[in-house]
Amino acid sequence: MNKRNGFTVIELLVVIAFLIAVAVLGFFQLSKIRDESDNTKKRTAINAMYYSLEEGFYAKNGYYPEKLEDRTLLTMDTALLNDPNNKKIGDRASAYRYEAANCNNGKCKSYKLRAVLVGEDDYIKESRHK
């Protein structure tokens, strides 16, 4: 009998195909986990902005600002004004939107905060006062 050591080409191809399939599945799972993490960060930031606007800014001034800036929300970490891609609220490419309504001389009566989420509907918080 002629005994050979090693693997056949078919065995090697099966193992390589299996490893490629595992790598592809792992890549998609990693991407999904990253998107979910970014969505959680976005919701957290919008909630922080919302409570800072309601409990801090509106309680002190009796109106909402026309724009959100670093000096507007003093009761929160201003780093939260940047989305996970480090785009500041107000930038065109930012995942965050502040939509002030019924404004007069920089004083607004209401607003909407919006975060564009990946694979989900936008996360929206609206002002308590209209």
C-alpha positions as CSV (number, residue, x, y, z in Angstrom):
1,M,0.0,0.0,0.0
2,N,1.1,3.4,-0.8
3,K,0.5,5.7,2.2
4,R,0.7,9.5,1.8
5,N,1.1,12.1,4.6
6,G,-0.7,15.4,4.3
7,F,-4.0,16.7,3.1
8,T,-5.7,16.5,-0.3
9,V,-6.5,19.5,-2.3
10,I,-10.2,19.0,-1.7
11,E,-9.6,18.9,2.1
12,L,-7.6,22.1,1.9
13,L,-10.3,23.9,-0.2
14,V,-13.0,22.8,2.3
15,V,-11.0,24.2,5.2
16,I,-10.2,27.5,3.4
17,A,-13.9,27.9,2.4
18,F,-15.0,27.3,6.0
19,L,-12.4,29.9,7.3
20,I,-13.6,32.5,4.7
21,A,-17.2,31.9,5.7
22,V,-16.4,32.4,9.4
23,A,-14.4,35.6,8.6
24,V,-17.3,37.0,6.6
25,L,-19.8,36.3,9.3
26,G,-17.5,37.8,11.9
27,F,-17.1,40.9,9.9
28,F,-20.8,41.4,9.6
29,Q,-21.4,40.8,13.3
30,L,-18.6,43.3,14.2
31,S,-20.2,45.9,11.9
32,K,-23.6,45.3,13.5
33,I,-22.1,45.6,17.0
34,R,-20.4,48.9,16.0
35,D,-23.6,50.3,14.6
36,E,-25.5,49.4,17.7
37,S,-22.8,51.0,19.9
38,D,-22.9,54.2,17.8
39,N,-26.8,54.3,18.0
40,T,-26.5,54.0,21.8
41,K,-24.0,56.9,22.0
42,K,-26.3,59.0,19.8
43,R,-29.3,58.4,22.1
44,T,-27.3,59.2,25.2
45,A,-26.0,62.5,23.7
46,I,-29.5,63.5,22.5
47,N,-30.9,62.8,26.0
48,A,-28.1,64.8,27.6
49,M,-28.8,67.8,25.3
50,Y,-32.6,67.5,26.0
51,Y,-32.2,67.5,29.8
52,S,-29.6,70.3,29.6
53,L,-32.0,72.4,27.5
54,E,-35.0,71.7,29.7
55,E,-33.5,71.7,33.2
56,G,-30.7,74.1,32.6
57,F,-31.3,76.6,29.8
58,Y,-35.1,76.9,29.7
59,A,-35.4,76.9,33.5
60,K,-32.9,79.8,33.7
61,N,-34.0,81.8,30.6
62,G,-37.6,80.9,29.9
63,Y,-36.9,80.2,26.2
64,Y,-34.9,77.9,24.0
65,P,-31.8,79.0,22.0
66,E,-31.9,79.3,18.2
67,K,-28.7,77.3,17.8
68,L,-26.8,74.9,20.0
69,E,-23.2,75.8,20.7
70,D,-20.6,75.0,23.3
71,R,-21.5,78.0,25.4
72,T,-25.3,77.3,25.2
73,L,-25.5,74.1,27.2
74,L,-23.3,74.7,30.2
75,T,-24.8,71.9,32.3
76,M,-23.4,69.1,30.1
77,D,-20.2,67.9,28.6
78,T,-19.8,69.8,25.3
79,A,-18.0,66.8,23.8
80,L,-21.5,65.3,23.5
81,L,-22.3,67.9,20.8
82,N,-20.1,65.8,18.5
83,D,-21.5,62.7,16.9
84,P,-19.6,59.3,16.9
85,N,-17.8,60.5,13.7
86,N,-16.7,63.7,15.5
87,K,-19.0,66.0,13.5
88,K,-20.4,68.8,15.5
89,I,-24.1,69.5,15.8
90,G,-25.0,72.0,13.1
91,D,-22.5,70.6,10.6
92,R,-24.2,69.2,7.4
93,A,-22.6,65.8,7.9
94,S,-23.5,65.5,11.6
95,A,-25.8,62.8,12.7
96,Y,-27.4,65.3,15.1
97,R,-29.9,68.0,14.3
98,Y,-31.3,70.8,16.4
99,E,-34.5,72.3,14.8
100,A,-35.6,75.4,16.7
101,A,-39.2,76.6,16.0
102,N,-41.1,79.8,16.6
103,C,-38.0,82.0,17.1
104,N,-37.9,85.7,17.6
105,N,-34.6,87.5,18.1
106,G,-32.8,84.3,19.0
107,K,-35.4,83.2,21.5
108,C,-37.4,80.1,20.5
109,K,-40.6,78.6,21.9
110,S,-39.9,75.0,20.9
111,Y,-37.4,72.6,19.3
112,K,-36.8,69.1,18.1
113,L,-33.5,67.2,18.7
114,R,-32.9,64.5,16.2
115,A,-30.2,61.7,15.9
116,V,-29.9,59.8,12.6
117,L,-29.5,56.2,13.6
118,V,-28.1,53.3,11.5
119,G,-30.7,50.7,10.6
120,E,-33.4,52.3,12.7
121,D,-35.8,55.3,12.6
122,D,-34.4,58.6,13.8
123,Y,-34.4,59.2,17.5
124,I,-36.3,62.4,18.3
125,K,-36.9,64.4,21.5
126,E,-39.2,67.4,21.4
127,S,-39.4,70.4,23.8
128,R,-41.7,70.1,26.8
129,H,-43.0,73.6,26.2
130,K,-44.7,74.6,22.9
